[in-house]
Amino acid sequence: MYAIIKNGGKQYKVQEGDILLLDKMSLEPKATVEITEVLAVNAGELKVGAPFVEGAKVTLEVINEGRARKVVIFKKRRRKDSKVKRGFRRDFTRVRITKIAA
């Protein structure tokens, strides 16, 4: 059984037991979260919502929160003496999928 969920403008294909890095939710570890924005569920047969599947929800357990490794963005325009160096670290919440209810 798998589901396709929407979180933070992105879509994820999840199964029970999977671990995901979602956008930061500011929650304590061991907290549970229910996501009702389920786009599709496959439990033997595929149910596709328009836009969401009625009555479907995915239960998540928060593992921890953190920051990803730094991504360095370096732009250089040759022969123009123009350089820009920027860094970015994504804040995330690591969650485990505990239950998919169709």
C-alpha positions as CSV (number, residue, x, y, z in Angstrom):
1,M,0.0,0.0,0.0
2,Y,1.3,3.4,-0.9
3,A,0.0,7.0,-1.0
4,I,1.0,10.2,-2.7
5,I,0.8,13.2,-0.3
6,K,1.3,16.9,-0.7
7,N,3.4,18.9,1.8
8,G,5.0,22.3,1.3
9,G,4.2,22.5,-2.4
10,K,5.9,19.2,-3.0
11,Q,4.5,15.7,-3.6
12,Y,5.9,12.5,-2.0
13,K,5.2,8.8,-2.6
14,V,5.1,7.1,0.8
15,Q,4.7,3.7,2.3
16,E,4.4,2.7,6.0
17,G,7.8,2.7,7.7
18,D,9.3,5.3,5.3
19,I,11.3,8.2,6.6
20,L,10.9,11.6,5.0
21,L,12.5,15.0,5.3
22,L,9.6,17.5,5.2
23,D,9.7,21.3,5.5
24,K,10.1,22.5,9.1
25,M,6.9,22.1,11.2
26,S,8.2,23.2,14.7
27,L,7.1,20.1,16.5
28,E,8.5,18.1,19.4
29,P,10.0,14.6,18.8
30,K,7.5,11.7,19.2
31,A,4.6,14.0,18.2
32,T,2.1,12.7,15.7
33,V,0.8,14.6,12.7
34,E,-2.1,13.7,10.3
35,I,-1.9,14.8,6.7
36,T,-5.2,14.9,4.9
37,E,-3.9,16.3,1.6
38,V,-3.7,12.8,0.0
39,L,-3.6,12.9,-3.8
40,A,-3.8,9.2,-4.4
41,V,-4.0,5.9,-2.5
42,N,-3.2,2.4,-3.8
43,A,-4.5,-0.4,-1.6
44,G,-5.0,-3.1,-4.3
45,E,-6.7,-0.6,-6.6
46,L,-5.7,3.0,-7.2
47,K,-7.9,5.8,-5.9
48,V,-7.2,9.2,-7.3
49,G,-8.7,12.3,-5.8
50,A,-9.9,15.5,-7.4
51,P,-7.8,17.1,-5.9
52,F,-7.7,15.0,-2.7
53,V,-9.1,11.6,-1.8
54,E,-12.1,11.8,0.5
55,G,-11.5,10.3,4.0
56,A,-7.9,9.4,3.3
57,K,-5.2,10.4,5.8
58,V,-1.6,9.6,6.5
59,T,-0.3,9.5,10.1
60,L,3.3,10.6,10.7
61,E,5.5,10.5,13.8
62,V,8.1,13.2,14.2
63,I,11.7,11.9,14.7
64,N,13.6,15.1,15.0
65,E,14.3,18.5,13.4
66,G,17.5,19.8,11.9
67,R,19.2,21.6,9.1
68,A,20.5,20.0,5.9
69,R,24.1,20.4,4.6
70,K,25.0,23.7,3.1
71,V,24.4,24.2,-0.6
72,V,26.8,26.7,-2.1
73,I,25.5,28.8,-5.0
74,F,28.4,30.5,-6.9
75,K,27.7,32.6,-9.9
76,K,30.4,34.1,-12.1
77,R,30.1,36.2,-15.2
78,R,33.3,35.9,-17.2
79,R,35.2,39.0,-18.1
80,K,32.8,41.2,-16.1
81,D,34.5,41.0,-12.7
82,S,31.1,39.9,-11.3
83,K,31.0,37.1,-8.7
84,V,28.3,36.1,-6.2
85,K,28.7,33.4,-3.6
86,R,25.7,32.4,-1.4
87,G,25.0,29.5,0.9
88,F,21.7,27.9,1.8
89,R,20.7,25.4,4.5
90,R,17.3,23.9,4.5
91,D,15.4,23.5,7.8
92,F,13.6,20.1,7.9
93,T,11.5,17.9,10.1
94,R,12.4,14.2,9.8
95,V,9.2,12.0,10.1
96,R,8.3,8.3,9.9
97,I,5.1,7.1,8.2
98,T,3.2,5.1,10.8
99,K,-0.2,4.6,9.1
100,I,-2.0,5.1,5.8
101,A,-5.8,5.1,6.1
102,A,-7.8,4.9,2.9
